[in-house]
Amino acid sequence: MNKIRILGLLLLLTGLIIMYIYNNSGLDFISGILIGAGLIWTITGQIKLRKDGR
């Protein structure tokens, strides 16, 4: 696993922990962003977009 996938797993776990521990609607948005970013980075393993303009 590369560093981006490990970071994605950490973000995913952090978002899930925040969602279940804190019962606050303000933190649901932040935990959703963390879960989404962690899921995408875990699956793709990259941050950069294509350089050919697509």
N, C-alpha and C positions, 0 to 999 in steps of 0.2 A: 504494500500500500504506500502511496506517496503522501506527502505532507498535507496536500489539499483534502484528500479523502479522510485523513485522520482528523483534520480540522472540521470537516463536515460532520463526522460522527460526534465530535465534542459539541458542536452547535446543536445538533439534533437532540442529544441527551440533555443539554442545558435547557433547551426550549421545553422539552417534556417535563423536566423536573420543575421548572418555573410554573408551568401550566397546572400541575397537580398539587404543588405545595401552597401557592398563593391563590386565594380566591378573590381576585380583583379584576374588574373588567378592563382597567387600564393596562394591565400586564398581559392580557390575552393577545393584544395586538403585537406586542414585542415578542411574545413566545411564538406566535404564528410566523413572524418574520424569521426568527431563529430556526424554527422547524423547517420552513420552506427552503431557506438558504442551505441548511445542513443536508437536507434531502437531495437537493440539486448537486451540491459539491460532492456528496458521497457517491452519487450515480455517475456523474461525468468525470470528476477528478481533475477539472481544469477551471481556470477563471477567465482566461483570455478568449476573446472572440476571434473569428477567422480574420486573417489579414488581407484576404482577397476582396473584401468589400461586401461579402454576403451577410 
